[in-house]
Amino acid sequence: MKPLTTLVWSFVAVLATSFAMSGGHQLNAADATALPERIGVYDSRVIAYAHFWSDGHQRKLNELSKAAKEARAGGQGERFKELEAVLKKEQETSHLQVFSTAPVDEVLAGMKDRVSMVQKEADVAMLVSKWNEPVLKKHRGAKHVDVTDLLLREFKLDETKMKVAQDIMKQKPLPLEKARKMTREGKL
């Protein structure tokens, strides 16, 4: 019996040493059954498309266009050039976001209350574009939950635009550098 007692005490000593060296963190039932982190992923192209057609964005584009026309008609050459540059930049940004994988951070920032609600509804820690490989690689063990449709609800697309959004999701995006080159060349 003596050897068994020695063996038990040796085992207890090893456990105590291990516990002390680990900083005192005990493995409990919650740790053993902890689920991997959940990340909400979305197709940024679809969000960009929906945002482009949103009432607020269309109103902004119409106001810029109207102001540019008025500046040109009023002989305000510099003002016209400024507004024309803004409109061109808006178009380039939209094209890179809809046809490629350019981020839509400003769109999500403009709907941060809805983003918070989507995170809660989907029970995810964060939202990440499905094309954002660097961030997704940092969270390799995370479970991906597609939240594209939850984000799309915010935009209330009509049936025709919703069909286009679904078609966009079926297509492979242009590589971002290729899209940028095509934009510079006026081909996108």
Secondary structure as GFF3:
##gff-version 3
##sequence-region A 1 188
A	DSSP	alpha_helix	2	21	.	.	.	ID=ss1
A	DSSP	alpha_helix	29	32	.	.	.	ID=ss2
A	DSSP	beta_strand	38	42	.	.	.	ID=ss3
A	DSSP	alpha_helix	44	52	.	.	.	ID=ss4
A	DSSP	alpha_helix	55	73	.	.	.	ID=ss5
A	DSSP	alpha_helix	77	99	.	.	.	ID=ss6
A	DSSP	alpha_helix	105	109	.	.	.	ID=ss7
A	DSSP	alpha_helix	112	122	.	.	.	ID=ss8
A	DSSP	beta_strand	126	129	.	.	.	ID=ss9
A	DSSP	alpha_helix	133	138	.	.	.	ID=ss10
A	DSSP	beta_strand	143	146	.	.	.	ID=ss11
A	DSSP	alpha_helix	148	152	.	.	.	ID=ss12
A	DSSP	three_ten_helix	153	155	.	.	.	ID=ss13
A	DSSP	alpha_helix	159	170	.	.	.	ID=ss14
A	DSSP	alpha_helix	176	184	.	.	.	ID=ss15
###
